[in-house]
Amino acid sequence: MPERIAFPAPLAAASAASGSASVLVSGTIAYDDILTPSDSIKHALGGSGSYAALAASFFADTRLAGIVGSDFAVKDFERLKKRGIDTAGVNIVPAGETFFWRGKYHENYNSRDTLETRLGVNAHDRSPLPDAWRDSPFILLANDEPRLQHAVIAQLRAPRFILVDTMNLWIDTAQAELLRVTARADLFVVNDSEAQQLTGESNLIVAGRKMLKRTGARSVLVKKGEHGALLFHPEGMFAIPSYPVTALRDPTGAGDSFAGAFIGVLAALDRVDFAALRLAALYATAVASLTVESFSCDRLESAGIAEIEKRADEIRDMTRIPK
Ligand code: AMP
């Protein structure tokens, strides 16, 4: 069993001790070609589901649902399994091609262009979830076509917490379907430009509050890259800085691993209250900071729980304000 961060009482609910809460991640599993201002990589393991599941696996039992082609390498399955991720919900399409994405970052590493997307097997219908997975309590609908995200929701029996992530493409091309998904979300996660795109508001506080009213999600989190994140919740607003990364290599997957760690912490705590969401945001920030220090999922996989705990503590120290 790979190492995992456990939260003792009183942080975790008594029920968490039984280890019953598991995370279901649904998302893309991809091969990425990435160009940054200083480096590049080809055919690297990526996809919203891969990053998110690896991040969640540091905290909770993790199940990954998605689809790959027969070109998906055994060694990449092994990378997921090594972190204890159950891949029984990954469909393998014979003679199909795994989703492919090619992106190029601008000089500041904050924005990027998609140069090419080959849907490959992502255009195929997916098999139903393994029956036992329909009872998963903690759900992450990682960035994917909203129609597919909705199809997962439709199979769930009694979800306790649904986290929904998305991207600019779906806000542009499938907004109505996306809003059908967010209406079922306990937390909807977007980045700053997506928040502006969705609301037409440049002020992120106004945008966050508007999304809380208009998307149907019970809470909304806006990520601001190296400037941290803002959580909008019916009980109030919570702000957290980013971890001060100096060895930025490739921002790909930061958002996905943020979301994965977030849902993983909630499952580990077996709690979904505002305080639990704040703790989840802390660990999500720490885990995302690891992802961006390497290409692909490399740093995420190699990071031990001691490094995650160290970064979480550093963020705590950075933000401690005496009264
Ligand atoms: P992030 O940097 O957190 O936005 O995640 C980047 C990952 O999203 C990459 O590994 C891509 O493979 C994946 N990705 C790119 N385009 C799409 C898309 N249209 N739908 C789902 N995932 C995508």
Residues whose N, C-alpha, C, O or C-beta is under 5 A from the ligand:
A	BS01	AMP	T28 A30 D32 G46 G47 S48 W101 N143 D144 P251 T252 G253 A254 G255 D256
